[in-house]
């Protein structure tokens, strides 16, 4: 019986570990609307903050490993708030913490770099 309880506990710990948050450090942050533009794909760092703010309704995502990963609603709200304090005109870089679900991230924290 003790072995069965131990196996159940070990299995639940493995499952909990698989849901652990990931962290994407110093990645380019881009609005969804502009993420498909060739110029933005080629050099997302040149994408201006002003444009990202103007296109905020489309949502945001990060360019990571050559892919665009969308942020969930909670992440989008954090990005909008963070962009209000951005000091650079472009080169929007961030660290994102959350759980990846396909091509979307369930965000727990976004910090501009």
PDB file as gemmi writes it, atoms N, CA and C in Angstrom:
CRYST1    1.000    1.000    1.000  90.00  90.00  90.00 P 1                      
ATOM      1  N   UNK A   1       0.819  -1.188   0.000  1.00  0.00           N  
ATOM      2  CA  UNK A   1       0.000   0.000   0.000  1.00  0.00           C  
ATOM      3  C   UNK A   1       0.863   1.253   0.000  1.00  0.00           C  
ATOM      4  N   UNK A   2       1.971   1.216   0.774  1.00  0.00           N  
ATOM      5  CA  UNK A   2       2.863   2.371   0.820  1.00  0.00           C  
ATOM      6  C   UNK A   2       3.483   2.629  -0.543  1.00  0.00           C  
ATOM      7  N   UNK A   3       3.808   1.541  -1.269  1.00  0.00           N  
ATOM      8  CA  UNK A   3       4.385   1.706  -2.602  1.00  0.00           C  
ATOM      9  C   UNK A   3       3.398   2.391  -3.537  1.00  0.00           C  
ATOM     10  N   UNK A   4       2.142   2.017  -3.447  1.00  0.00           N  
ATOM     11  CA  UNK A   4       1.114   2.614  -4.293  1.00  0.00           C  
ATOM     12  C   UNK A   4       0.960   4.102  -3.984  1.00  0.00           C  
ATOM     13  N   UNK A   5       0.963   4.453  -2.711  1.00  0.00           N  
ATOM     14  CA  UNK A   5       0.860   5.862  -2.315  1.00  0.00           C  
ATOM     15  C   UNK A   5       2.076   6.635  -2.818  1.00  0.00           C  
ATOM     16  N   UNK A   6       3.264   6.052  -2.709  1.00  0.00           N  
ATOM     17  CA  UNK A   6       4.489   6.706  -3.173  1.00  0.00           C  
ATOM     18  C   UNK A   6       4.446   6.923  -4.681  1.00  0.00           C  
ATOM     19  N   UNK A   7       4.007   5.913  -5.424  1.00  0.00           N  
ATOM     20  CA  UNK A   7       3.908   6.035  -6.880  1.00  0.00           C  
ATOM     21  C   UNK A   7       2.900   7.114  -7.270  1.00  0.00           C  
ATOM     22  N   UNK A   8       1.796   7.199  -6.557  1.00  0.00           N  
ATOM     23  CA  UNK A   8       0.799   8.238  -6.826  1.00  0.00           C  
ATOM     24  C   UNK A   8       1.375   9.618  -6.571  1.00  0.00           C  
ATOM     25  N   UNK A   9       2.111   9.774  -5.473  1.00  0.00           N  
ATOM     26  CA  UNK A   9       2.733  11.058  -5.146  1.00  0.00           C  
ATOM     27  C   UNK A   9       3.793  11.423  -6.186  1.00  0.00           C  
ATOM     28  N   UNK A  10       4.605  10.464  -6.571  1.00  0.00           N  
ATOM     29  CA  UNK A  10       5.649  10.720  -7.572  1.00  0.00           C  
ATOM     30  C   UNK A  10       5.021  11.097  -8.913  1.00  0.00           C  
ATOM     31  N   UNK A  11       3.955  10.413  -9.283  1.00  0.00           N  
ATOM     32  CA  UNK A  11       3.277  10.730 -10.542  1.00  0.00           C  
ATOM     33  C   UNK A  11       2.676  12.117 -10.535  1.00  0.00           C  
ATOM     34  N   UNK A  12       2.087  12.517  -9.411  1.00  0.00           N  
ATOM     35  CA  UNK A  12       1.504  13.861  -9.347  1.00  0.00           C  
ATOM     36  C   UNK A  12       2.585  14.928  -9.373  1.00  0.00           C  
ATOM     37  N   UNK A  13       3.749  14.647  -8.810  1.00  0.00           N  
ATOM     38  CA  UNK A  13       4.856  15.602  -8.853  1.00  0.00           C  
ATOM     39  C   UNK A  13       5.368  15.750 -10.278  1.00  0.00           C  
ATOM     40  N   UNK A  14       5.427  14.668 -11.027  1.00  0.00           N  
ATOM     41  CA  UNK A  14       5.842  14.741 -12.431  1.00  0.00           C  
ATOM     42  C   UNK A  14       4.857  15.563 -13.233  1.00  0.00           C  
ATOM     43  N   UNK A  15       3.570  15.363 -12.993  1.00  0.00           N  
ATOM     44  CA  UNK A  15       2.547  16.120 -13.708  1.00  0.00           C  
ATOM     45  C   UNK A  15       2.653  17.605 -13.372  1.00  0.00           C  
ATOM     46  N   UNK A  16       2.835  17.928 -12.121  1.00  0.00           N  
ATOM     47  CA  UNK A  16       2.961  19.334 -11.711  1.00  0.00           C  
ATOM     48  C   UNK A  16       4.200  19.959 -12.330  1.00  0.00           C  
ATOM     49  N   UNK A  17       5.275  19.204 -12.432  1.00  0.00           N  
ATOM     50  CA  UNK A  17       6.498  19.717 -13.041  1.00  0.00           C  
ATOM     51  C   UNK A  17       6.325  20.014 -14.518  1.00  0.00           C  
ATOM     52  N   UNK A  18       5.452  19.253 -15.188  1.00  0.00           N  
ATOM     53  CA  UNK A  18       5.240  19.494 -16.614  1.00  0.00           C  
ATOM     54  C   UNK A  18       4.451  20.778 -16.856  1.00  0.00           C  
ATOM     55  N   UNK A  19       3.772  21.296 -15.832  1.00  0.00           N  
ATOM     56  CA  UNK A  19       3.010  22.531 -15.960  1.00  0.00           C  
ATOM     57  C   UNK A  19       3.805  23.746 -15.498  1.00  0.00           C  
ATOM     58  N   UNK A  20       5.072  23.527 -15.206  1.00  0.00           N  
ATOM     59  CA  UNK A  20       5.904  24.622 -14.712  1.00  0.00           C  
ATOM     60  C   UNK A  20       6.039  25.720 -15.758  1.00  0.00           C  
ATOM     61  N   UNK A  21       6.166  26.929 -15.264  1.00  0.00           N  
ATOM     62  CA  UNK A  21       6.292  28.087 -16.150  1.00  0.00           C  
ATOM     63  C   UNK A  21       7.618  28.054 -16.896  1.00  0.00           C  
ATOM     64  N   UNK A  22       7.573  28.588 -18.106  1.00  0.00           N  
ATOM     65  CA  UNK A  22       8.780  28.764 -18.911  1.00  0.00           C  
ATOM     66  C   UNK A  22       9.132  30.244 -18.893  1.00  0.00           C  
ATOM     67  N   UNK A  23      10.358  30.530 -19.270  1.00  0.00           N  
ATOM     68  CA  UNK A  23      10.792  31.922 -19.332  1.00  0.00           C  
ATOM     69  C   UNK A  23      11.497  32.173 -20.662  1.00  0.00           C  
ATOM     70  N   UNK A  24      11.046  33.219 -21.340  1.00  0.00           N  
ATOM     71  CA  UNK A  24      11.672  33.649 -22.580  1.00  0.00           C  
ATOM     72  C   UNK A  24      12.360  34.967 -22.265  1.00  0.00           C  
ATOM     73  N   UNK A  25      13.689  34.970 -22.322  1.00  0.00           N  
ATOM     74  CA  UNK A  25      14.457  36.156 -21.939  1.00  0.00           C  
ATOM     75  C   UNK A  25      14.876  36.975 -23.148  1.00  0.00           C  
ATOM     76  N   UNK A  26      14.757  38.288 -23.008  1.00  0.00           N  
ATOM     77  CA  UNK A  26      15.250  39.242 -24.002  1.00  0.00           C  
ATOM     78  C   UNK A  26      14.769  38.922 -25.418  1.00  0.00           C  
ATOM     79  N   UNK A  27      13.472  38.677 -25.556  1.00  0.00           N  
ATOM     80  CA  UNK A  27      12.886  38.374 -26.862  1.00  0.00           C  
ATOM     81  C   UNK A  27      12.194  39.617 -27.422  1.00  0.00           C  
ATOM     82  N   UNK A  28      12.084  39.680 -28.741  1.00  0.00           N  
ATOM     83  CA  UNK A  28      11.407  40.801 -29.388  1.00  0.00           C  
ATOM     84  C   UNK A  28       9.908  40.709 -29.146  1.00  0.00           C  
ATOM     85  N   UNK A  29       9.326  41.840 -28.800  1.00  0.00           N  
ATOM     86  CA  UNK A  29       7.899  41.946 -28.532  1.00  0.00           C  
ATOM     87  C   UNK A  29       7.259  42.714 -29.684  1.00  0.00           C  
ATOM     88  N   UNK A  30       6.230  42.126 -30.316  1.00  0.00           N  
ATOM     89  CA  UNK A  30       5.623  42.706 -31.516  1.00  0.00           C  
ATOM     90  C   UNK A  30       4.107  42.557 -31.418  1.00  0.00           C  
ATOM     91  N   UNK A  31       3.382  43.537 -31.965  1.00  0.00           N  
ATOM     92  CA  UNK A  31       1.926  43.381 -32.016  1.00  0.00           C  
ATOM     93  C   UNK A  31       1.576  42.345 -33.082  1.00  0.00           C  
ATOM     94  N   UNK A  32       0.445  41.687 -32.893  1.00  0.00           N  
ATOM     95  CA  UNK A  32       0.031  40.605 -33.789  1.00  0.00           C  
ATOM     96  C   UNK A  32      -0.180  41.094 -35.218  1.00  0.00           C  
ATOM     97  N   UNK A  33      -0.761  42.285 -35.363  1.00  0.00           N  
ATOM     98  CA  UNK A  33      -1.050  42.807 -36.693  1.00  0.00           C  
ATOM     99  C   UNK A  33       0.228  42.939 -37.537  1.00  0.00           C  
ATOM    100  N   UNK A  34       1.293  43.403 -36.932  1.00  0.00           N  
ATOM    101  CA  UNK A  34       2.535  43.640 -37.678  1.00  0.00           C  
ATOM    102  C   UNK A  34       3.453  42.422 -37.734  1.00  0.00           C  
ATOM    103  N   UNK A  35       3.124  41.379 -36.990  1.00  0.00           N  
ATOM    104  CA  UNK A  35       4.006  40.212 -36.920  1.00  0.00           C  
ATOM    105  C   UNK A  35       4.181  39.510 -38.263  1.00  0.00           C  
ATOM    106  N   UNK A  36       3.234  39.685 -39.172  1.00  0.00           N  
ATOM    107  CA  UNK A  36       3.303  39.033 -40.480  1.00  0.00           C  
ATOM    108  C   UNK A  36       3.996  39.878 -41.546  1.00  0.00           C  
ATOM    109  N   UNK A  37       4.297  41.118 -41.236  1.00  0.00           N  
ATOM    110  CA  UNK A  37       4.964  41.986 -42.218  1.00  0.00           C  
ATOM    111  C   UNK A  37       6.403  41.534 -42.405  1.00  0.00           C  
ATOM    112  N   UNK A  38       6.837  41.497 -43.661  1.00  0.00           N  
ATOM    113  CA  UNK A  38       8.189  41.032 -43.972  1.00  0.00           C  
ATOM    114  C   UNK A  38       9.260  41.840 -43.252  1.00  0.00           C  
ATOM    115  N   UNK A  39       9.087  43.161 -43.188  1.00  0.00           N  
ATOM    116  CA  UNK A  39      10.082  44.013 -42.538  1.00  0.00           C  
ATOM    117  C   UNK A  39      10.192  43.687 -41.051  1.00  0.00           C  
ATOM    118  N   UNK A  40       9.072  43.404 -40.415  1.00  0.00           N  
ATOM    119  CA  UNK A  40       9.079  43.075 -38.989  1.00  0.00           C  
ATOM    120  C   UNK A  40       9.666  41.684 -38.773  1.00  0.00           C  
ATOM    121  N   UNK A  41       9.318  40.754 -39.641  1.00  0.00           N  
ATOM    122  CA  UNK A  41       9.897  39.411 -39.539  1.00  0.00           C  
ATOM    123  C   UNK A  41      11.413  39.463 -39.699  1.00  0.00           C  
ATOM    124  N   UNK A  42      11.880  40.287 -40.636  1.00  0.00           N  
ATOM    125  CA  UNK A  42      13.311  40.379 -40.912  1.00  0.00           C  
ATOM    126  C   UNK A  42      14.077  41.026 -39.758  1.00  0.00           C  
ATOM    127  N   UNK A  43      13.487  42.043 -39.147  1.00  0.00           N  
ATOM    128  CA  UNK A  43      14.167  42.740 -38.046  1.00  0.00           C  
ATOM    129  C   UNK A  43      13.137  43.307 -37.078  1.00  0.00           C  
ATOM    130  N   UNK A  44      12.621  42.464 -36.171  1.00  0.00           N  
ATOM    131  CA  UNK A  44      11.589  42.926 -35.246  1.00  0.00           C  
ATOM    132  C   UNK A  44      12.051  44.050 -34.319  1.00  0.00           C  
ATOM    133  N   UNK A  45      13.338  44.204 -34.140  1.00  0.00           N  
ATOM    134  CA  UNK A  45      13.850  45.266 -33.268  1.00  0.00           C  
ATOM    135  C   UNK A  45      13.603  46.662 -33.843  1.00  0.00           C  
ATOM    136  N   UNK A  46      13.389  46.755 -35.143  1.00  0.00           N  
ATOM    137  CA  UNK A  46      13.128  48.061 -35.753  1.00  0.00           C  
ATOM    138  C   UNK A  46      11.657  48.456 -35.657  1.00  0.00           C  
ATOM    139  N   UNK A  47      10.818  47.558 -35.170  1.00  0.00           N  
ATOM    140  CA  UNK A  47       9.391  47.849 -35.037  1.00  0.00           C  
ATOM    141  C   UNK A  47       9.194  48.902 -33.943  1.00  0.00           C  
ATOM    142  N   UNK A  48       8.596  50.043 -34.283  1.00  0.00           N  
ATOM    143  CA  UNK A  48       8.485  51.138 -33.313  1.00  0.00           C  
ATOM    144  C   UNK A  48       7.426  50.920 -32.223  1.00  0.00           C  
ATOM    145  N   UNK A  49       7.732  51.437 -31.054  1.00  0.00           N  
ATOM    146  CA  UNK A  49       6.801  51.389 -29.930  1.00  0.00           C  
ATOM    147  C   UNK A  49       5.490  52.068 -30.313  1.00  0.00           C  
ATOM    148  N   UNK A  50       5.605  53.179 -31.015  1.00  0.00           N  
ATOM    149  CA  UNK A  50       4.424  53.944 -31.430  1.00  0.00           C  
ATOM    150  C   UNK A  50       3.460  53.067 -32.235  1.00  0.00           C  
ATOM    151  N   UNK A  51       3.983  52.259 -33.134  1.00  0.00           N  
ATOM    152  CA  UNK A  51       3.158  51.364 -33.937  1.00  0.00           C  
ATOM    153  C   UNK A  51       2.553  50.268 -33.054  1.00  0.00           C  
ATOM    154  N   UNK A  52       3.348  49.706 -32.170  1.00  0.00           N  
ATOM    155  CA  UNK A  52       2.847  48.649 -31.280  1.00  0.00           C  
ATOM    156  C   UNK A  52       1.679  49.154 -30.441  1.00  0.00           C  
ATOM    157  N   UNK A  53       1.797  50.380 -29.941  1.00  0.00           N  
ATOM    158  CA  UNK A  53       0.713  50.973 -29.152  1.00  0.00           C  
ATOM    159  C   UNK A  53      -0.526  51.188 -30.032  1.00  0.00           C  
ATOM    160  N   UNK A  54      -0.322  51.676 -31.251  1.00  0.00           N  
ATOM    161  CA  UNK A  54      -1.435  51.924 -32.169  1.00  0.00           C  
ATOM    162  C   UNK A  54      -2.148  50.624 -32.558  1.00  0.00           C  
ATOM    163  N   UNK A  55      -1.410  49.533 -32.604  1.00  0.00           N  
ATOM    164  CA  UNK A  55      -1.974  48.242 -33.020  1.00  0.00           C  
ATOM    165  C   UNK A  55      -2.294  47.332 -31.830  1.00  0.00           C  
ATOM    166  N   UNK A  56      -2.359  47.887 -30.647  1.00  0.00           N  
ATOM    167  CA  UNK A  56      -2.540  47.100 -29.420  1.00  0.00           C  
ATOM    168  C   UNK A  56      -3.790  46.226 -29.428  1.00  0.00           C  
ATOM    169  N   UNK A  57      -4.842  46.666 -30.109  1.00  0.00           N  
ATOM    170  CA  UNK A  57      -6.086  45.887 -30.129  1.00  0.00           C  
ATOM    171  C   UNK A  57      -5.905  44.513 -30.766  1.00  0.00           C  
ATOM    172  N   UNK A  58      -4.877  44.378 -31.620  1.00  0.00           N  
ATOM    173  CA  UNK A  58      -4.639  43.086 -32.269  1.00  0.00           C  
ATOM    174  C   UNK A  58      -3.962  42.091 -31.323  1.00  0.00           C  
ATOM    175  N   UNK A  59      -3.455  42.589 -30.190  1.00  0.00           N  
ATOM    176  CA  UNK A  59      -2.752  41.731 -29.244  1.00  0.00           C  
ATOM    177  C   UNK A  59      -1.264  41.741 -29.517  1.00  0.00           C  
ATOM    178  N   UNK A  60      -0.522  41.016 -28.704  1.00  0.00           N  
ATOM    179  CA  UNK A  60       0.933  40.990 -28.796  1.00  0.00           C  
ATOM    180  C   UNK A  60       1.455  39.569 -28.771  1.00  0.00           C  
ATOM    181  N   UNK A  61       2.701  39.467 -29.131  1.00  0.00           N  
ATOM    182  CA  UNK A  61       3.386  38.188 -29.071  1.00  0.00           C  
ATOM    183  C   UNK A  61       4.878  38.419 -29.072  1.00  0.00           C  
ATOM    184  N   UNK A  62       5.606  37.330 -28.994  1.00  0.00           N  
ATOM    185  CA  UNK A  62       7.067  37.410 -29.007  1.00  0.00           C  
ATOM    186  C   UNK A  62       7.603  36.652 -30.214  1.00  0.00           C  
ATOM    187  N   UNK A  63       8.742  37.102 -30.680  1.00  0.00           N  
ATOM    188  CA  UNK A  63       9.458  36.389 -31.731  1.00  0.00           C  
ATOM    189  C   UNK A  63      10.514  35.547 -31.004  1.00  0.00           C  
ATOM    190  N   UNK A  64      10.317  34.236 -31.007  1.00  0.00           N  
ATOM    191  CA  UNK A  64      11.238  33.340 -30.311  1.00  0.00           C  
ATOM    192  C   UNK A  64      11.544  32.151 -31.203  1.00  0.00           C  
ATOM    193  N   UNK A  65      12.812  31.898 -31.403  1.00  0.00           N  
ATOM    194  CA  UNK A  65      13.258  30.768 -32.224  1.00  0.00           C  
ATOM    195  C   UNK A  65      12.612  30.776 -33.603  1.00  0.00           C  
ATOM    196  N   UNK A  66      12.494  31.974 -34.186  1.00  0.00           N  
ATOM    197  CA  UNK A  66      11.949  32.110 -35.528  1.00  0.00           C  
ATOM    198  C   UNK A  66      10.445  31.956 -35.622  1.00  0.00           C  
ATOM    199  N   UNK A  67       9.764  31.866 -34.479  1.00  0.00           N  
ATOM    200  CA  UNK A  67       8.310  31.720 -34.453  1.00  0.00           C  
ATOM    201  C   UNK A  67       7.682  32.873 -33.705  1.00  0.00           C  
ATOM    202  N   UNK A  68       6.447  33.173 -34.061  1.00  0.00           N  
ATOM    203  CA  UNK A  68       5.672  34.173 -33.339  1.00  0.00           C  
ATOM    204  C   UNK A  68       4.749  33.445 -32.376  1.00  0.00           C  
ATOM    205  N   UNK A  69       4.910  33.713 -31.095  1.00  0.00           N  
ATOM    206  CA  UNK A  69       4.057  33.114 -30.068  1.00  0.00           C  
ATOM    207  C   UNK A  69       3.161  34.198 -29.497  1.00  0.00           C  
ATOM    208  N   UNK A  70       1.850  34.020 -29.614  1.00  0.00           N  
ATOM    209  CA  UNK A  70       0.891  35.009 -29.120  1.00  0.00           C  
ATOM    210  C   UNK A  70       0.843  34.989 -27.595  1.00  0.00           C  
ATOM    211  N   UNK A  71       0.544  36.147 -27.035  1.00  0.00           N  
ATOM    212  CA  UNK A  71       0.323  36.258 -25.601  1.00  0.00           C  
ATOM    213  C   UNK A  71      -1.178  36.211 -25.335  1.00  0.00           C  
ATOM    214  N   UNK A  72      -1.561  35.690 -24.186  1.00  0.00           N  
ATOM    215  CA  UNK A  72      -2.979  35.661 -23.823  1.00  0.00           C  
ATOM    216  C   UNK A  72      -3.440  37.051 -23.390  1.00  0.00           C  
ATOM    217  N   UNK A  73      -4.716  37.179 -23.033  1.00  0.00           N  
ATOM    218  CA  UNK A  73      -5.273  38.481 -22.654  1.00  0.00           C  
ATOM    219  C   UNK A  73      -4.537  39.107 -21.473  1.00  0.00           C  
ATOM    220  N   UNK A  74      -4.184  38.295 -20.491  1.00  0.00           N  
ATOM    221  CA  UNK A  74      -3.460  38.826 -19.327  1.00  0.00           C  
ATOM    222  C   UNK A  74      -2.108  39.401 -19.755  1.00  0.00           C  
ATOM    223  N   UNK A  75      -1.434  38.711 -20.647  1.00  0.00           N  
ATOM    224  CA  UNK A  75      -0.152  39.194 -21.158  1.00  0.00           C  
ATOM    225  C   UNK A  75      -0.311  40.464 -21.969  1.00  0.00           C  
ATOM    226  N   UNK A  76      -1.354  40.525 -22.784  1.00  0.00           N  
ATOM    227  CA  UNK A  76      -1.604  41.724 -23.590  1.00  0.00           C  
ATOM    228  C   UNK A  76      -1.817  42.946 -22.707  1.00  0.00           C  
ATOM    229  N   UNK A  77      -2.558  42.781 -21.629  1.00  0.00           N  
ATOM    230  CA  UNK A  77      -2.792  43.899 -20.700  1.00  0.00           C  
ATOM    231  C   UNK A  77      -1.487  44.360 -20.058  1.00  0.00           C  
ATOM    232  N   UNK A  78      -0.645  43.422 -19.692  1.00  0.00           N  
ATOM    233  CA  UNK A  78       0.648  43.780 -19.092  1.00  0.00           C  
ATOM    234  C   UNK A  78       1.529  44.528 -20.091  1.00  0.00           C  
ATOM    235  N   UNK A  79       1.509  44.099 -21.345  1.00  0.00           N  
ATOM    236  CA  UNK A  79       2.317  44.753 -22.372  1.00  0.00           C  
ATOM    237  C   UNK A  79       1.843  46.183 -22.598  1.00  0.00           C  
ATOM    238  N   UNK A  80       0.531  46.385 -22.698  1.00  0.00           N  
ATOM    239  CA  UNK A  80      -0.007  47.738 -22.896  1.00  0.00           C  
ATOM    240  C   UNK A  80       0.451  48.653 -21.769  1.00  0.00           C  
ATOM    241  N   UNK A  81       0.360  48.180 -20.539  1.00  0.00           N  
ATOM    242  CA  UNK A  81       0.790  48.986 -19.395  1.00  0.00           C  
ATOM    243  C   UNK A  81       2.290  49.266 -19.455  1.00  0.00           C  
ATOM    244  N   UNK A  82       3.069  48.259 -19.818  1.00  0.00           N  
ATOM    245  CA  UNK A  82       4.527  48.426 -19.878  1.00  0.00           C  
ATOM    246  C   UNK A  82       4.942  49.387 -20.992  1.00  0.00           C  
ATOM    247  N   UNK A  83       4.260  49.331 -22.136  1.00  0.00           N  
ATOM    248  CA  UNK A  83       4.617  50.205 -23.253  1.00  0.00           C  
ATOM    249  C   UNK A  83       4.372  51.674 -22.939  1.00  0.00           C  
ATOM    250  N   UNK A  84       3.475  51.945 -22.013  1.00  0.00           N  
ATOM    251  CA  UNK A  84       3.211  53.331 -21.616  1.00  0.00           C  
ATOM    252  C   UNK A  84       4.437  53.952 -20.953  1.00  0.00           C  
ATOM    253  N   UNK A  85       5.326  53.121 -20.421  1.00  0.00           N  
ATOM    254  CA  UNK A  85       6.526  53.626 -19.742  1.00  0.00           C  
ATOM    255  C   UNK A  85       7.803  53.386 -20.552  1.00  0.00           C  
ATOM    256  N   UNK A  86       7.667  52.865 -21.773  1.00  0.00           N  
ATOM    257  CA  UNK A  86       8.847  52.563 -22.600  1.00  0.00           C  
ATOM    258  C   UNK A  86       9.645  53.830 -22.877  1.00  0.00           C  
ATOM    259  N   UNK A  87      10.941  53.736 -22.757  1.00  0.00           N  
ATOM    260  CA  UNK A  87      11.814  54.890 -22.944  1.00  0.00           C  
ATOM    261  C   UNK A  87      12.468  54.918 -24.327  1.00  0.00           C  
ATOM    262  N   UNK A  88      12.482  53.776 -25.012  1.00  0.00           N  
ATOM    263  CA  UNK A  88      13.089  53.696 -26.344  1.00  0.00           C  
ATOM    264  C   UNK A  88      12.007  53.814 -27.416  1.00  0.00           C  
ATOM    265  N   UNK A  89      12.347  54.353 -28.586  1.00  0.00           N  
ATOM    266  CA  UNK A  89      11.362  54.466 -29.665  1.00  0.00           C  
ATOM    267  C   UNK A  89      11.118  53.138 -30.402  1.00  0.00           C  
ATOM    268  N   UNK A  90      12.027  52.191 -30.274  1.00  0.00           N  
ATOM    269  CA  UNK A  90      11.893  50.888 -30.921  1.00  0.00           C  
ATOM    270  C   UNK A  90      12.703  49.876 -30.118  1.00  0.00           C  
ATOM    271  N   UNK A  91      13.059  48.759 -30.731  1.00  0.00           N  
ATOM    272  CA  UNK A  91      13.854  47.727 -30.056  1.00  0.00           C  
ATOM    273  C   UNK A  91      13.133  47.276 -28.779  1.00  0.00           C  
ATOM    274  N   UNK A  92      11.866  46.846 -28.945  1.00  0.00           N  
ATOM    275  CA  UNK A  92      11.057  46.420 -27.800  1.00  0.00           C  
ATOM    276  C   UNK A  92      11.458  44.994 -27.435  1.00  0.00           C  
ATOM    277  N   UNK A  93      12.151  44.867 -26.353  1.00  0.00           N  
ATOM    278  CA  UNK A  93      12.591  43.564 -25.856  1.00  0.00           C  
ATOM    279  C   UNK A  93      11.952  43.311 -24.502  1.00  0.00           C  
ATOM    280  N   UNK A  94      11.645  42.044 -24.229  1.00  0.00           N  
ATOM    281  CA  UNK A  94      10.977  41.709 -22.978  1.00  0.00           C  
ATOM    282  C   UNK A  94      11.411  40.338 -22.482  1.00  0.00           C  
ATOM    283  N   UNK A  95      11.131  40.116 -21.224  1.00  0.00           N  
ATOM    284  CA  UNK A  95      11.236  38.794 -20.633  1.00  0.00           C  
ATOM    285  C   UNK A  95       9.817  38.388 -20.284  1.00  0.00           C  
ATOM    286  N   UNK A  96       9.409  37.225 -20.753  1.00  0.00           N  
ATOM    287  CA  UNK A  96       8.046  36.741 -20.562  1.00  0.00           C  
ATOM    288  C   UNK A  96       8.098  35.429 -19.785  1.00  0.00           C  
ATOM    289  N   UNK A  97       7.266  35.347 -18.764  1.00  0.00           N  
ATOM    290  CA  UNK A  97       7.147  34.128 -17.968  1.00  0.00           C  
ATOM    291  C   UNK A  97       5.716  33.632 -18.109  1.00  0.00           C  
ATOM    292  N   UNK A  98       5.575  32.359 -18.423  1.00  0.00           N  
ATOM    293  CA  UNK A  98       4.239  31.785 -18.564  1.00  0.00           C  
ATOM    294  C   UNK A  98       4.309  30.347 -19.023  1.00  0.00           C  
ATOM    295  N   UNK A  99       3.157  29.834 -19.380  1.00  0.00           N  
ATOM    296  CA  UNK A  99       3.050  28.449 -19.826  1.00  0.00           C  
ATOM    297  C   UNK A  99       2.670  28.424 -21.300  1.00  0.00           C  
ATOM    298  N   UNK A 100       3.481  27.764 -22.094  1.00  0.00           N  
ATOM    299  CA  UNK A 100       3.211  27.680 -23.529  1.00  0.00           C  
ATOM    300  C   UNK A 100       2.134  26.634 -23.791  1.00  0.00           C  
ATOM    301  N   UNK A 101       1.144  27.054 -24.579  1.00  0.00           N  
ATOM    302  CA  UNK A 101       0.060  26.159 -24.978  1.00  0.00           C  
ATOM    303  C   UNK A 101      -0.058  26.263 -26.488  1.00  0.00           C  
ATOM    304  N   UNK A 102       0.652  25.427 -27.212  1.00  0.00           N  
ATOM    305  CA  UNK A 102       0.693  25.503 -28.675  1.00  0.00           C  
ATOM    306  C   UNK A 102       1.464  26.736 -29.097  1.00  0.00           C  
ATOM    307  N   UNK A 103       0.803  27.630 -29.836  1.00  0.00           N  
ATOM    308  CA  UNK A 103       1.440  28.865 -30.299  1.00  0.00           C  
ATOM    309  C   UNK A 103       1.029  30.068 -29.450  1.00  0.00           C  
ATOM    310  N   UNK A 104       0.530  29.802 -28.240  1.00  0.00           N  
ATOM    311  CA  UNK A 104       0.133  30.882 -27.340  1.00  0.00           C  
ATOM    312  C   UNK A 104       0.780  30.678 -25.979  1.00  0.00           C  
ATOM    313  N   UNK A 105       1.019  31.789 -25.294  1.00  0.00           N  
ATOM    314  CA  UNK A 105       1.590  31.738 -23.950  1.00  0.00           C  
ATOM    315  C   UNK A 105       0.563  32.269 -22.963  1.00  0.00           C  
ATOM    316  N   UNK A 106       0.253  31.464 -21.955  1.00  0.00           N  
ATOM    317  CA  UNK A 106      -0.569  31.912 -20.832  1.00  0.00           C  
ATOM    318  C   UNK A 106       0.401  32.643 -19.895  1.00  0.00           C  
ATOM    319  N   UNK A 107       0.359  33.945 -19.927  1.00  0.00           N  
ATOM    320  CA  UNK A 107       1.376  34.789 -19.298  1.00  0.00           C  
ATOM    321  C   UNK A 107       1.118  34.993 -17.809  1.00  0.00           C  
ATOM    322  N   UNK A 108       2.180  34.878 -17.033  1.00  0.00           N  
ATOM    323  CA  UNK A 108       2.092  35.258 -15.630  1.00  0.00           C  
ATOM    324  C   UNK A 108       2.828  36.582 -15.395  1.00  0.00           C  
ATOM    325  N   UNK A 109       3.860  36.867 -16.232  1.00  0.00           N  
ATOM    326  CA  UNK A 109       4.587  38.120 -16.034  1.00  0.00           C  
ATOM    327  C   UNK A 109       5.299  38.549 -17.323  1.00  0.00           C  
ATOM    328  N   UNK A 110       5.231  39.849 -17.604  1.00  0.00           N  
ATOM    329  CA  UNK A 110       5.960  40.445 -18.721  1.00  0.00           C  
ATOM    330  C   UNK A 110       6.761  41.622 -18.165  1.00  0.00           C  
ATOM    331  N   UNK A 111       8.033  41.656 -18.487  1.00  0.00           N  
ATOM    332  CA  UNK A 111       8.903  42.753 -18.068  1.00  0.00           C  
ATOM    333  C   UNK A 111       9.661  43.267 -19.279  1.00  0.00           C  
ATOM    334  N   UNK A 112       9.561  44.570 -19.540  1.00  0.00           N  
ATOM    335  CA  UNK A 112      10.359  45.127 -20.622  1.00  0.00           C  
ATOM    336  C   UNK A 112      11.827  45.167 -20.195  1.00  0.00           C  
ATOM    337  N   UNK A 113      12.708  44.855 -21.136  1.00  0.00           N  
ATOM    338  CA  UNK A 113      14.157  44.877 -20.829  1.00  0.00           C  
ATOM    339  C   UNK A 113      14.732  46.238 -21.129  1.00  0.00           C  
TER     340      UNK A 113                                                      
END                                                                             
